[in-house]
């Protein structure tokens, strides 16, 4: 099967310290895929390997059948956009920050944005509902607003693949749902392929088409949310007792924690 985005036998890490190995992932175009796992399992290491922040010890990463190492920085930026947990907050307006997403399309010695650049920025600021913030500075925004701005700048790159590293980890549930609803909308309406590291298992189960469960630097399980988010998998990887049930509205799996107090009562 030909995958749109493929990772083959990837291994990377930090010298003699933690590393991930034997990572094989195939993603079809238009998928919404989540990477989950406990703290220290290798999620961020994998993300840095994919984005090039960490050098690969072995393996290949391919987009549309092309090894990423054969693409220039501009070519990568035109095809892949990245949103991290914390965006930098320089003293710059929202509109100017969003327009930075057009830099991969600038010609040599082009110092100013074109009308097309402004039109594309306007299109996506309206889509993500941040146009009213255009003249505000990033330092004036809330955490949720900054994440929306970061996603907008990524969209302005007009990528085929959107990579997100726990973009809602510091947000309250209102802003978490807002971000996930937006990413789901982009996935469905624009056909944007999404690969996201997710901390919240219930959000992962509700929104993703496919999940990849990491543990101790290796893939423990991959498949649909129903296949991955079983109580057996979660208890084995997270070492925590849980109950899994199906959301009656969406049909997706939901996870319920069980406190030690409740377990003690059950033993009595």
C-alpha positions in Angstrom: 0.0 0.0 0.0 1.3 3.4 -0.9 1.1 5.8 2.0 1.0 9.6 1.8 3.3 9.9 4.9 5.5 7.1 5.9 8.1 6.4 8.6 10.3 3.3 8.0 12.4 1.7 10.8 13.1 5.1 12.5 15.5 5.3 15.3 16.6 8.5 17.0 17.4 10.0 20.4 20.0 11.6 22.6 23.4 10.0 22.4 23.7 7.4 25.2 20.4 8.5 26.8 16.8 7.9 25.8 16.1 6.9 22.2 13.2 5.5 20.2 13.6 2.6 17.8 11.9 0.4 15.2 9.2 3.0 14.5 7.1 2.2 11.5 4.1 4.3 10.7 2.0 4.6 7.5 -0.6 7.4 7.1 -3.0 7.8 4.2 -3.9 11.2 2.8 -6.6 13.0 4.7 -6.2 11.1 7.9 -6.3 12.5 11.5 -3.8 10.5 13.5 -3.0 10.9 17.2 0.2 9.8 19.0 -0.4 9.0 22.6 1.5 7.5 25.5 2.7 8.2 29.0 5.2 10.8 29.9 8.7 9.8 28.8 7.5 7.2 26.3 9.1 9.0 23.3 6.3 11.2 21.9 8.4 14.4 21.8 11.5 12.5 20.7 9.5 11.1 17.7 8.2 14.5 16.9 11.6 16.0 16.9 12.8 13.2 14.7 10.1 13.9 12.2 10.6 17.6 12.1 14.4 17.3 11.8 15.3 18.8 15.2 16.9 15.4 16.1 19.1 13.6 13.6 18.0 10.1 12.7 20.2 7.3 13.7 18.5 5.1 11.1 15.4 4.9 9.0 13.5 7.0 6.5 10.7 9.6 6.6 8.8 9.9 3.3 6.2 12.3 2.0 4.4 11.3 -1.2 7.1 8.7 -1.7 10.0 11.3 -1.4 12.5 11.0 1.4 12.4 14.2 3.4 16.2 14.5 3.5 16.1 15.1 -0.3 13.8 18.2 0.1 15.1 21.7 0.7 14.0 23.7 3.7 11.6 25.7 1.5 10.1 22.6 -0.1 9.6 21.0 3.4 7.9 24.2 4.6 5.6 24.3 1.6 4.4 20.7 2.3 4.7 20.4 6.1 3.6 22.9 8.8 4.5 22.5 12.5 2.7 23.8 15.6 4.4 23.3 18.9 3.1 23.5 22.5 4.4 27.0 23.1 4.8 29.5 20.4 7.3 32.3 20.6 5.7 35.7 21.5 7.8 38.4 19.8 6.5 42.0 19.9 4.7 41.6 16.6 1.1 41.9 15.5 -1.1 38.9 14.7 -1.3 39.7 11.0 2.5 40.1 10.7 3.0 36.9 12.5 0.5 35.0 10.3 2.2 36.4 7.2 5.5 34.8 8.3 3.9 31.6 7.0 4.3 32.9 3.5 8.1 33.1 3.7 8.6 29.7 2.1 7.0 31.1 -1.0 9.1 34.3 -1.2 11.5 34.7 -4.1 15.1 35.5 -3.6 15.6 39.1 -2.4 11.8 39.5 -1.8 11.5 41.7 1.2 7.8 42.5 1.2 4.6 40.4 1.1 2.6 40.4 -2.1 -1.2 40.9 -2.5 -1.5 37.1 -2.8 0.2 36.7 0.5 -2.2 39.1 2.1 -5.2 37.5 0.5 -4.1 34.0 1.7 -3.5 35.3 5.2 -7.0 36.9 5.2 -8.6 33.7 4.0 -7.2 31.7 6.9 -7.6 34.4 9.5 -11.3 34.3 8.6 -11.4 30.5 8.6 -9.9 30.3 12.1 -11.9 33.3 13.3 -9.0 35.4 14.4 -9.3 38.3 11.9 -10.6 40.6 14.6 -7.2 40.1 16.4 -5.1 41.2 13.4 -3.8 44.4 15.0 -3.2 43.0 18.5 0.3 42.0 19.6 1.0 38.4 20.5 1.9 39.4 24.0 -1.7 40.7 24.4 -3.3 37.3 23.6 -4.5 34.5 25.8 -3.0 31.0 25.5 -6.0 29.8 23.5 -5.8 32.8 21.1 -2.1 32.3 20.6 -2.6 28.6 19.6 -5.2 29.7 17.1 -2.8 32.2 15.7 -0.1 29.6 15.5 -2.4 27.2 13.6 -3.4 30.0 11.3 0.3 30.8 10.4 0.8 27.1 9.7 -2.2 27.0 7.4 -0.9 30.0 5.5 2.0 27.8 4.4 -0.7 25.8 2.6 0.8 22.5 3.7 -0.4 19.0 2.9 0.6 17.7 6.3 0.0 19.5 9.7 2.1 18.3 12.6 1.0 19.4 16.1 2.9 18.8 19.4 0.3 18.7 22.2 -1.2 22.1 21.2 -3.8 22.1 24.0 -1.6 20.9 26.9 -1.8 24.3 28.7 -5.4 25.1 27.8 -8.7 24.8 29.7 -11.4 22.5 28.3 -13.2 25.3 26.4 -10.1 26.2 24.4 -9.1 22.5 24.0 -12.4 21.7 22.3 -12.1 24.9 20.2 -8.7 23.8 18.9 -9.7 20.2 18.3 -12.9 21.3 16.5 -10.9 23.6 14.3 -8.3 20.9 13.4 -11.2 18.4 12.7 -12.8 21.0 10.4 -9.5 21.6 8.6 -9.1 17.8 8.2 -12.5 17.3 6.8 -13.1 20.4 4.7 -9.5 21.0 3.3 -8.5 17.3 3.3 -5.5 18.3 5.4 -3.6 15.3 6.8 -3.0 15.7 10.6 -0.5 14.0 12.9 -0.9 15.2 16.5 0.8 14.3 19.7 -2.1 14.3 22.3 -1.9 14.1 26.1 -5.7 13.8 26.7 -6.8 10.2 25.9 -10.5 11.1 25.7 -9.8 13.9 23.2 -7.7 11.5 21.2 -10.4 8.9 21.1 -13.1 11.4 20.2 -11.4 13.2 17.4 -8.8 10.9 15.7 -9.3 8.3 13.0 -6.2 6.4 14.0 -4.1 6.2 17.2 -0.5 5.2 17.8 0.3 4.2 21.3 3.9 4.6 22.3 5.6 3.0 25.4 9.3 2.9 26.3 10.4 4.2 23.0 8.5 1.7 20.9 5.1 1.4 19.3 2.8 -0.6 21.7 -0.3 -0.6 19.6 -1.8 1.2 16.5 -5.2 1.2 14.9 -8.6 2.8 15.4 -9.5 4.4 18.7 -11.6 1.4 19.5 -8.7 -0.9 18.9 -6.1 1.1 20.9 -8.1 2.6 23.8 -8.9 -0.7 25.5 -8.6 -0.9 29.2 -6.0 -3.7 28.8 -3.8 -1.5 26.7 -4.2 1.5 29.0 -3.6 -0.4 32.2 -0.5 -2.1 30.7 1.1 1.1 29.4 0.0 3.7 31.9 0.0 1.3 34.9 -3.4 2.8 35.9 -6.8 1.1 36.5 -9.4 2.5 34.2 -12.8 1.7 32.7 -13.5 2.2 29.0 -17.0 2.9 27.7 -18.5 4.0 24.4 -19.7 7.6 24.1 -23.4 7.1 23.3 -23.5 10.1 20.9 -20.2 9.7 18.9 -19.7 5.9 19.3 -16.1 6.7 20.2 -14.3 5.2 23.3 -14.1 7.2 26.6 -11.9 6.5 29.5 -12.9 6.8 33.2 -10.2 6.7 35.9 -10.7 4.7 39.0 -9.4 6.2 42.3 -7.5 4.2 44.8 -10.3 5.0 47.3 -12.8 3.3 45.0 -10.4 0.3 44.5 -10.0 -0.1 48.3 -13.8 -0.1 48.8 -14.1 -2.8 46.1 -11.6 -5.0 47.9 -13.4 -4.7 51.2 
